[in-house]
């Protein structure tokens, strides 16, 4: 059974999993291997839950349903308020939640997965679909399966919950002493170039990923309570419309910290929406004035008020941090991935180090939601870090999971340690930037 080959593509598996939280799919039953019969299905799938059932037809439709309830041959209806049907249009998933939860499933011995009286796969021990939209699940037959009721394949997957690894894959000390050490290291950090007093880190990411929330969270740690200086929240379009540089202070009346976080407009899929890629070079080179108003339809030009025509090294970006939502990395739209790739190439050409802040890890993984200290014991978060590394083209060591403050009113020691550790990682990358710059200048002077 371990040699079963899934017909459901990796991308579509990720898309389904994104609806269910920190889970993986394990193939239990494949009709072309085990038989297009209710008996074969029940033998392999009864008493296993939750499950995802998938049907395929010759018209190219991929559709099915999810249930948290185990299958049986009782002949009875089963209540499941979490059940839903789905279909794919390209890579996009359309979801149809159960309308009448009391009749979410029916346990029939001569059929495969039977969702209410709405959709059944392997109906009557044959490779056919029973379809009757309406009272139990609202969908249209044309959208669900294109009115093609002949199955070419049927698969059932077991939904595996997040596993806790025996040993954490990164080591963190979760103690108040460690938090104090990290805060002190940040306060006393000095860039290796004497003309620069504050490292400038540019935050780039899709709308709603948590760029502004990251600044607010770091600010909160040093203020000693949760604050919201930068505008943040959930929206389909960017809440940040200006280029903002945020200087952090060590407490309410403390000295400025040696870091400036630069916030940009969020990235969006559409052309002429969100941050313009052509503005990136100007930002990296230090030309943009603080509070510059972004215009997605027209990139920055040198006549803009406050434009720095000859920026110093202190004005330039010394490190780029991509802020990515852990819940959405698996279903990142292709156009957005292309934009990020184009930005990464521009940043590479400038020789600026890059890292990734993987946010909302608690929303992505139930294990971490329950206990943040389990973040590096979560197999699911490890997989997310691996996938982020592959998709964004950065080394694994450059992906740093964090949990921003969002709905909390009070600080949490463990969240603080994750956030502060991310800043320390930024400083290490900034040092790399200045080391590289120093090497370049040395090689030029030797040639002269």
N, C-alpha and C positions, 0 to 999 in steps of 0.2 A: 504494500500500500504506500510505502514511502517513495516508490518509484513513479507514482501517478504524476502525470504532467498536466498542469492546470491550463485550461483554455482561456481563463479570465486573465487579461494582461495585468502586469504589475501595476501600471498606472490606475487601472480600474479597481484593482484590489485596494490600493491606497485611498482612492476616492470613497469607496464603501467604508473602509476603516475610519476615515475622517468623520463619518456620521456616528460612529460608535465609541469614540474615545481611544484610549491606549490599548489597542488590540491587534492581533494578527489573524489571518485566515489559514486554516489547515484543511486541505481537501480530504473529505471522507468518502465521497461517492462520485463515480463518474459513469454515466449510463453506457457509454460506448465500450467501457471495459467490463463493468459489472452486470450490465443488462438493463434494457428499458422496461423494467417491471417494478410494480409496487413492492413485491417480495424482496428484490435485491436492494431497493432503497431502504426499506424498513430494517432489513438485517444489519445494514451498516450505519444507519442514522438514528434509529429509535433510542430514546433515553439520552441523547446527546444534545446539549443546548448551552448557549444560544447558537443559532445556525443562520447561514445565508444560503439561499437556494437560487440557482441561476439557470435560465433556459436560453438556448441559442437556436435560431432558425436560419433557413437558407437565404432569407432576405437580409441577413446581416444584423438583425436585432438581438440585443443582449438585455435580458430583463429577468425579474425574479422578486424575491421577498426575504425579509428578515423576521425572525421570531426569537424571543427569549425562552419560549416554552419547548420542552422536549417532544419529539414526534412519538406517536404510538399507533395502535390499531384498534382503539376503543370504540370507534364509530361515533364518538361524541364531539361536540364543539368545545373549543378551549378558549378561555379568556386571555387576551394579551393586549394591554393598552400601549405597548411599545412596538407592536408589529407595524411593518410598512412594506409596501410594494415599491419597486423602482424600475426604471428603464434608462438606457443610455442613449443620448443623441450625440454622436461623436464621443468626446471624452467627458461630456457634461452629464451629470446624473439628475434625473427627475424623480422626486420622491412623493409617494402617495400614502400618507398615514392612514391607519385603520380608522374607519368611521364608526363602526359598531364593534367595540372591543370584546363584547361577550361572545361574538361569533367570528373572532379573528382567524381561527384555524378550525379545520375539520379533520379528524383522524380517520382516514379511509384506508383499508388494507389493500385494495387493488389499484392504488394510485400513489404517485409521488407526493411532493409537497402540495398541500391543498389549503389555500388561503381563503377562508370563509367559503362563500359560494361565488367568489369573484374570479379567482385564478388558480388553476391546478396544472401541475406539470406531470407528465406521464399518466394522463387520465385513462382509466380503464385498462391499465397494463399495456398501453401503446405509446409510441413516441409522438404524442399529440398534446395540445394545450386545450384546457377548458377555460373559456373566458366569458365572464358576464359582469361587466362594470356596473357600478351603481350603489346598491344598498350597503355594501360592506367596505369597499374601497372605491374612491372616485377617480377613475381614469378613463381615457378613451382607448378603444381597441387599436385604432390606427397609430396612436402615439406609443402604446405599450409594445406591440409586436407587429405592427403593420398589417394586421388581419391575416398573417401567415401563421396558421395553427399547427404546422408540422415541425417537430423538434429535430434538429441535427445532433444536439447534445444537451445533457442536463447534468449539472454538478451541484453538490451540496458541500458547504464548507462549515467546519466547526470554528466558532469565534473564540479564540484563545485570549484570556484576560492577561493583563500586564504581569510579567514575572519579575520577582525580586532576585537579583543575581546573588550568588554566594559571597562574592567579593566585589566591593565597589571598583569601578574602572578608573576612577580618579580619587585621590585622597584629599579630604578636607577635614580640618579641625573645627568642630562646631562648639566653640567655647567663647565666652565673653572676653577672655584674655586675647583670643585671636582677633576678635573684632577691634579691640583697642590697638593691637599691633598694626593691623591693616590701616586703620584711620591715621595712626601716627606716620606710617610709611608714606601715605598720600600727602599729608600735611608737609612733610619734610623733603618731598621729592624735588630735585632740581634738574632741569634739562642739561645735557652735557655741553650745550652751546651757550656761552655766557650772555649773548645778546637776547636770548629767549628766556623769559621768566615763567611763561605758561604754555603747556602743550596744547595744541589745537586739534581736537578730534571731531571729525565730521560724521554725523549720524545720517545714514541713508536707508530708506526702506519703504515698503508698500504702505498705503494708507491704512491706518489702524493697527500697525504692527507694534507700536509702543515706543517710538522715538522720544516724543515729548514726555511720556510717562517715565522713561529711563532717567532723563534729567531730573524730573520731579522726585524720583525715588532716591537718587544719590543726594540731592539737596535735602531730602527728608532725613536721611541718615545723619548728616552733619548738623542739621538743625535740632535733632533730637525728637522730632514729631513729624507726622505726615503733613506735607505741604503740596500745593499745586500752583507753582508760579507759571509754568508753561501751560498753554491751553492743550488739553488732551481729552480724549473720549472716543466713542465709537461713531464713525460716520463713513459713508461710502465715498466721500470726496475729502480731500485733505483739509484738516482743521488748521494746519500751519500754512499760511499763505505768504509769509515773509522769511527771508534769511535771517535767523536770529543767532546771536552768540551769547551763550549763558555762562557767566562766571560764577563759580561756587564759592561759598564762604565757610570757614571753619566755625560754625555757630552764628548766632544772630548778629553779633557785633565783632565777629572774628576777622582774621586776615583772609584775603582771597586765596583760594587753593590754587596750586600750580597746574590747573587744567581749565580749558574753556571748551564746552561742548557746543558744537555748531549744529543747529537744527535746520533742516530743509523742508521744502514742500514734499508731501508723500508721493511715491511713485504710483502711477495708474496705468492700466492696460492701454487705454485709447491714445491715439495720436493727438497731440495738442491738448492733452490732459495731464495734470500732475507736473512733477518736476521735469523740465526740459533737459535732455541729455547734453545739449550744447552749452547749458549753463554750468555743467560740472567742471569743465576745464577752468573757467573763470573763478569758481569757488576754490578749487584746489590750489590755484596760483595766488590766492589771496586778494583778488581784485574787488570782490563784493563787499560793499559797506554793510554794517549791521542794519537790520530793519529794511533791507532791500525788498521791494514788493515784487514777487514773482509774477511773470506773465507767460503762461504756458504756450501762448500762440506766437510769442516773440522773444528770442533769447536776449540776454544782456548785451548792451553795447557800451563802448567806452565813454559816451557822453552822459551817462546816467550820473545824477548827483551823488557825490561821495565815492565814485569809482576810483580805486587806487591804481594809477597807471604804472607805478614802480614799487610794488609791495616788497617789504623787507621779509626776511626769513621768519620773523615772529608773526607775520600776517598770514603765512601760508598754512596749509593743512599738513599736519605731521603724521596723522593716522586716520584711516577710514574704518568706521564700524557699521556694518550692515545689520539692520535690526529686522529680524524675521520672526513671524508668528509660528510657533511650533505646531499649532493646530492646522496651519494652512500650507506648510512646506510641501506636503504630498500632493496638494491640489492647486499648486501655483499655476496660474494661466501661462500658456506658452509665450504670449506677448510680453508679459511681465518678466519672465525668465530671460527673454532676449534683451530687454532693457537693462536688467542687472548685469548681464554678460557684457554688454557694450560699455557700461560704466566701469566694470572691473578691468576691462582692457585699457581704458583711459587712465585709470588709477595706476595700473601696472607700468604704463609708459612713463609716468611721473616718478616711479620708484618709491611710491608711498605704501607702507605696510597696511594690510587689511585683515580685519577679524570680523567674526559674526557673533552678534548677541542673539541667542535663541530665546525669545520671550514666551510668556504664557505657558510655561512648562507644567504648571499646576492644572491648567485647563486641559492640556493634552494627555496627561497621565494621572489616573485616579490614585496611584501609589504616592505620587509626589504631592497631590492635593491634600492627602491625609497627613503627610509628613515630608517637609521640604528636604530634610536630611537624607531622604532616600533617593535623591535626584541622581546620584552616581551609582546607585544600586538598581536603578530601573533599566531593564533590558529594552523597554520601549524608547526611553529617552536616548539611550545609546544608539539605537537604530535611527532615530531622528537626527542625531548629530552626524551619523555616517551619511545619511541621505542628503543633509544640508551641505556637507563637505563635497559630495559628488555633484550636486546640482549647481552649486555656486563656484566650484573649482578652487576651493581653498583647502589647506591641510586640516586634518582632524583637530590638531592642537590649536587651530585658530577659531574653533567654534566653542563659544562659552555660553552655557545655559544660565538664564537669570529669571528671577520672578520680580516683576515691578510691583510697587504698591498701587493698588487700584481701588478696592472697596474698603480697605482697612482704615481704622482710625488710629491705631497704635502700631508702633514699630515692632518688628519681630527679629530676634537675634540671628536666626538662620538665614532669613531673607537678606539682612544686612551683610552677612559674610559673603553671600553669593554676589551681591552688587559691588561690594568693595573689592572683591577678588577680580571682578571684571575690569575695574579701573586700574588695578595693579597690572593686569595684562596689557591694557592700553599703554601704560607707561613703558613697559618693556618693548612694545612695538615702536613707540616714539623714540626710544634710545636706539633701536635698530635703524630708524630713519636718519638720525643725526650721525650715527657711525658710518652709514653708507655715504652720506653727504660729505663727511670729513674725508673718507677714502677717495671720493671723486675729486675733491679739491686738492688733495695731496698729489694725486696722479697728474693733474693739470699743471701744478707748480713744478713737478719733476720734469715734465716735458718742456716747460718754458726755460 
